[in-house]
Every structure is written in C-alpha cells, then in structure tokens.
C-alpha cells in the first residue's frame, strides 16, 4: 500500500487566503488597506505556524510514536546532554528551542495591533491557550496516525508562551513610544 503525505492544511489555507484577498480587495478596494494587509499577514502567519507544528497529513493514517514530556525546564538538562554528544547536537537543540521561543512572538504583536489587547495578562492567556492547543493537537493527530511522531512537551508550551509575551511587550513598548510622540506633537501645537 502506498503512503502519501500532503501539506493539506497549508494548501487549503493558502488557496483560501488568496481567494479571501481577491474577494476582499474587490469589495473594499483601497479602503483601510494597511489594516487589511496586516490582517492578511496574520492569516499567512497562522498558516505557517500550522504547517510548522502539524506538517503533512498522512493518507492513509500511519501508526506513530507519541511521547509526553511534563517536566518544566527539562530542556536545560537536554542542552547539557546534547553538549556532551557534540557541537552539532547542541546547536541543533539550541536552534529548536529558539524556534519555539520565536514561533509565537508575532502572535503577541498581532494581539496588540489587530485585536487591541491592552492587558498583559490577557495577552499571556491567549498566547498560552494557543500554544496549549498546538501541543494537544500534535499527540492527538499523531495518535490517529494523521501526522508523524509529534509529542506534547511542556517546555514548548513555556517557550511559546514566553515568546508571545515578549512579542506583546515589544508591541506595548512601540505603542507607548508612538503615544508619547503624538502627545508631544499635540502639546507643541
């Protein structure tokens, strides 16, 4: 029996985004184009995150190993053990942890720009729940054989949430600078 794997979510998402942009542009033309462009980029970002975290779907479904890692900050010990194995293993581990840190960084920025989230705790909750959804979907889809060898890792949850939180802080900092600049220019007139 042949096994096929398709990045079906990515394909459907990209086709859907292109159709949405065409229909939206036909309806609204250049009205509020910057905000709409940011929204389009958010949808594209969401498609990329789903592709990176879920990947291709297997047809027919395959058996897969599922692992769970519930020990917080386990990655610190992993970094040490990988350093013993050699530089390549250490650098690969660091790269994966950095990717987890930056993956939801843009989500934190988008929460402020698109959804006008003002409170830090609300942003943290949204980013945490997004990361938790990703981490739960991975072993569930692996269990049913739709994706290959994905696991639940609490360290990914921590790093994703931290990355989204940092993105939100960057947005807060930029928006505060912009607010101060606009107040200065308003006071000078």
Protein Blocks (a to p, Z undefined) as FASTA:
>chain_A
ZZddddfklmmmmmmmmmmmmmmmmmnmmgoklmmmmmmmmmmmmmmmmmmmnopadddd
ddddddddfbghklmmmmmmmmmnomklmmmmmmmmmmmmmmmmmmmmmmmmmnopabfk
lmmmmmmmmmmmmmmmmmmmmmnopaghiaddfklmmmmmmmmmmmmmmmmmmmmmmmmm
mmmmmmmZZ
